[in-house]
């Protein structure tokens, strides 16, 4: 009878142990972006907008590097430009050079 209880406890403990905490890196960055969800900004000069755009840039450059292996500078493009760049990279043909797509976006140094 004891062996049945031990097997039952192990059967319940294994899935719980396997579903333990995941690494917090990408989730932490995404949660920083979600803190701005639903907020209204006065304009591009608003300090909160600048913080949001910086968080978005950092998140998107990491995601583009992780998915496509392309290193982009977060200071070079705006957050919304990086969203468009990601979409273009995702759907570009394999024989099309990347620099042609990047020339379409103004640099924001």
VENVEN-V457421 format. One record per residue. N is the residue number from 0. PHI is phi in whole degrees, -180 to 180 (999 if undefined). Layout:
((N,PHI) (N,PHI))
//
This chain:
((0,999) (1,-63) (2,-65) (3,-66) (4,-66) (5,-65) (6,-64) (7,-63) (8,-65) (9,-65) (10,-64) (11,-81) (12,-75) (13,-61) (14,-63) (15,-67) (16,-67) (17,-72) (18,-95) (19,-65) (20,-65) (21,-89) (22,-58) (23,-95) (24,-55) (25,-64) (26,-66) (27,-63) (28,-66) (29,-65) (30,-68) (31,-64) (32,-71) (33,-68) (34,-67) (35,-95) (36,-61) (37,83) (38,-83) (39,-107) (40,-113) (41,-71) (42,163) (43,-66) (44,-87) (45,-63) (46,-58) (47,-68) (48,-65) (49,-63) (50,-64) (51,-62) (52,-63) (53,-65) (54,-63) (55,-65) (56,-59) (57,-62) (58,-63) (59,-70) (60,-65) (61,-66) (62,-67) (63,-64) (64,-64) (65,-68) (66,-80) (67,-118) (68,72) (69,-107) (70,-92) (71,-121) (72,-86) (73,-66) (74,-84) (75,-82) (76,-123) (77,-75) (78,-61) (79,-73) (80,-64) (81,-66) (82,-62) (83,-68) (84,-61) (85,-61) (86,-65) (87,-66) (88,-63) (89,-62) (90,-110) (91,-77) (92,-74) (93,-65) (94,-90) (95,-85) (96,-73) (97,-69) (98,-62) (99,-66) (100,-72) (101,-70) (102,-67) (103,-73) (104,-107) (105,-70) (106,-90) (107,-113) (108,-55))
//
